[in-house]
Amino acid sequence: MPVFTVGRVCVKKDGREKGLKCVIVDEMDENYVLVTGPKNVSGVRRRRVNIDHLTPTDKTVRIRRGASDQDVASALSRSNLVQFVSGAPETTKSEDGNGTEITKK
C-alpha cells in the first residue's frame, strides 16, 4: 500500500514551510504530489511537492482527489485534526560539538 496517497497528513521537511503539516490532495506522478494546508489552517499553501521533502504521519482524512481547500478544511474538522495540523511546527533536536542539544526549526 503506498504511503503518499490522497488524504494523508504529512510534515514538510524542507523549504520555508519546513515543519508545517499539510494534506495530500492529488498524486502528480511517482515523485510529486499536490499538497495544501490549507493556508488558513496550517500556513501551507497549495503547491506541488517532491515526496522526498515530506514525512508521512499516521493520520488521514477522507477527501476526493483534487479537493478544494474548503473541502480539506471541513474534512479536517470532521476528523478532529484541525488542532493537530495547525499546531506548532515539528522540530528536530541535534547535538553540537560540545554535547549540548540544539533545537532546530
N, C-alpha and C positions, 0 to 999 in steps of 0.2 A: 504494500500500500504506500503510495507516495506521501511524503511528509508535507510538501508545499502544494496543498490543494485549496480550492476556493473556500473561504470561511475560516481558515487557520489564522490564529492570532500569533504574530511574530514580534521580535525585538530587532530593531535596526542596529547593525554592528559598526557601520562606517558612515561618514559624512556628517553634515551639520545636524542631522536628526538622530545621531548616534544615541542609543539607549532608550529611544521612544518606541512605544508599541504601535503596531499597525495591523490591519486585516488584509489578507489576500483577497482581491476582488476578481482577478482573471489570471489565467496562465497564458503567457505570450508564446513561449517555446520552452525548450528544456533548460534554458539558462535564465530566463527573465519572467517575472510576474508583475502584475499591476497591483499596487497596494494603496490603501488610504487609511487615515487615522480614524475617522475623518478629522480634518484640521481643527474644527471647533471642539472636538473631544480630546484628542491626544496631541495635536500640533503637527501631525504628519499630513502633508498634502498628497493628493492623488498623483502617483508617478510610477514609472517603470523602474524596477529594481532588479539587480542581479541577485540570484538566490544565494550566492556566496556572501552577500552582505546582510543576510537575515539569519536569525536564530529562531527556530520554531518553538512555540510553547505548547503545553498540553491542552490549551483552550481552543475551542472552535465555536463559531456561530453559524446558524443556518441562513445563508443568503444565496440568491441566484447569481450565476455568472454575470459579471458586468453590472452589479447592483450599484445604485446611486449612493452618494454619501449619506443622504437622508435615510435610505433603506438600511445601510450599515449601522447608522446611529440607533435606529429603532431596534435592530436585531441585537445590538449590544445591550440595549436597555432591557429587552425581553429576557436575555440570558444573564442579567445581573452582572455584566462585565464592564460597565461604564467606569466604575472606580478603578478596576484593575488596569484598564487601558489608559486612563487619564492620569494614573499615578505618577510618582516621581520617576525620572529616568533610571534605568538599570545602571549600576556602577560596577566596576571590577576593581579588585584590590591587587596590588603587586608590591614587591619589596624593592627598595632602592639599595644601593651598595652598602649602606650602613645597617641593614637589617630592620629598618623602620617601614611600616606599612604605609602606602600612599594610596588614597582613593582617587581613581581616575574617572572622569566623566566623559 
